[in-house]
């Protein structure tokens, strides 16, 4: 399943990743990512912006995990 996000909102991406657990997302202006086990995986074409997005979304996922218990 591929989900396209037209705007980058870390919390929204994190909720999608946490809900579906495995799949792909595309963020306009950043690029494509795969996720597995509820975490974003590093993209094939690594740029500084993509790596920053990766770490920020994974932090949001961790924050959601702490909220949900």
N, C-alpha and C positions, 0 to 999 in steps of 0.2 A: 504494500500500500504506500503510495507516494502522496504526501501532503505538501502543498505549496503555501508558504507564508509570504504575503505581499509586503508585510512590514515585520521588522525584527522586534519581537517582544519576548524576552527571555522566559518570563513566567508562562506565557501561552505555549511556547515551544516545549518547555519542560513538562507541562501538564499533558501535552499530546504524547510525548515520549514515555512518560510514566504510565499513561493509560494503555497504550498499545504494545509496549514492551519490545517489539521488534518491527522494523520497517525502514522507510526512508523519508526524509524531509528535504525540501528545497526552500531556502530563504533568499528572496530576491535581493540582489546586491552583495550577497555573501557566498552562496554556492550550495551544493548538495552535500548532505550528510546521511550516513546510515546509523541506525541505532540498534542495539541488541542488549538484552538483559537490563533494559530501562536506562541505558547510558548512551550518550552520543559517542561514536567512534571517530577517530581522526580521519579527515577527508583525504582522498587520493592526491589532490592538488593542494598542498599545504601552503597557506599564506598566513601572514601574521594576523590579519583580520579574522580568518576562519578559525585559527587556533584560539584567539581571544573569545570568539563566540562559543566554541566548544567548551572552554573552561567555565565560562559564565553560565551556560545552560546546565552543565553538569553540577555546578554549585547550587543552582536553583532546584534541580532534581533532589539533591541531598537535603536542601532546606525543606522541600515538600515531604520527604520521607520522615524528617523529624517532626513535622507538624501532624502527619497522619498517624504517627505512632508506630 
